[in-house]
Amino acid sequence: MLQIAIIGLGPFGIRMLEELSAVGCEIIVVDRDAEKIEKYKTHARAVYITDVINKDSFMKIIPSNIDAAIVDFDHLLEPAILTTHYLHQMGINNIVVQCENDTHGELLTLAGASQIVYPEYEAAKRITPLLISKQLNSYIQLSTDFAIAEVEILEELEGKALKDCGLRTKYGINVIACRNKDATEFTTISGPDFVFSKDCNILVAGNKISIENYIKKDIKKERSGTKLLLDRFIKKSK
């Protein structure tokens, strides 16, 4: 069973506490807010109300053999740096720290963080693609270079077989599965002879640029259509 220390019950720390406790991890929670500790104490094996800036008390609370630590002081930099430094001194290799910006991230990395998490930035990365194109129904960034997205079929692909679409060559994406727009579940593509219908959504994998290349035509079409309407309105009003 994994042993995890969550130091600081900021929004990210609370969410990680809920998720990790749901999968049976053994969790130690440290925060100086007694109300938060009381609210979430049932999610953890042990909880401590203490000021983490006190190095001696902190090192007595956190076992040196934990598998990972999650640090979230809700954008407060000083306790995050000190806590990260203490954990690094204890020899804990997996230290995940919630952070507000790149400058803070650099400081926390120097202090010993193994992974920096920017919740607002990550949320923006997920939401932005959904806003800029009607073709994109869902988007999951799995890593820096790899994402999975549900996209609608471009008009140029309607009625064509997978083998004739050149999706990998032209756009750099791989088709994983498909579903009709009124269906709730995806089905595996049967083979290269599979024909895309007008009402078909496809689940594709590729890097961010590859997926953007696929939806770019839709974005351009929306922009050009908007510009055409604007031009007509301007001419009409002259």
Disulfide bonds with the S-S distance in Angstrom:
none
